[in-house]
Amino acid sequence: LMYRDADGVVVALCLQRTIRTPPATPTFNEQTINGFDFVSWTAGEADYVVIGPEDLPDLNAIAAAAALEI
């Protein structure tokens, strides 16, 4: 899923089915690759990642909110 805010900033939520057993509480992993920040976690039967431009201040909050809704 891709979202664009009023300023044109794009944030994406991607998921992929997994066979790994998820932790009781999601553990968020952060990394930056080629100017994009990634916040990933495993929940239910899927691995998730939120991707946005590097240094986007709300990316962790977006990932946490998505994890609560999934």
N, C-alpha and C positions, 0 to 999 in steps of 0.2 A: 504494500500500500504506500502511496506517495502523497504527501501533503505539501502545499505551497502556501506560505503566509502572504499577507498583504504586501510585504517588501520583496516577494519573489524567492525567499529562502525555502529550499526544498529539504524535507525530512522524510526518510523512508523507514517503514517497518517491514522487515522480511522475516519469513519463517520457513522452516524445513522440518519435516517429520524426523524423529529420532527414535532409536531403540534404547537410548540411555535412560536410566532411572533418574528422575529429577530429584534435587534436594528438597527437603521440606520447605525451606525458605530459599527463594531464588538468590543466587550469587551473581552480582553484576560484574562483568569484566569489561575494562575500558582499554581501547588502543586507538592510535592515530596512524593512518596509512595514506600517503600521498595527498595530504590536505583535507582528509575526511576523518571525523571522529566516529568510533563505533562503540556501542554499549550492547553487550550480548548477555544472554542468560538462557537457562533451560527450565521449562515448566511443562507439566502435563506430558504430552507425547511429541513435543516440538522444541527445537532450538530457535531462539529469536534474536534479532539484532535490529537496533535502531541506528540509522546512519544519518549524519548531518555534516555540515561544513565544520572545519576545524575551529575550535574555540566557541562554538555555539553554547551560550551559558545554560540553557535549559535542557540540554540533551539527556542528562541523567534523570531529571524530573519527568521528562517525556517517557523514558524507558520505564521508570517506576510506575507511572500512571498506566502505561500499557500493560505491564505485568499484573496489576491489580484487576484490570478489565478482562484479561484473557482467562 
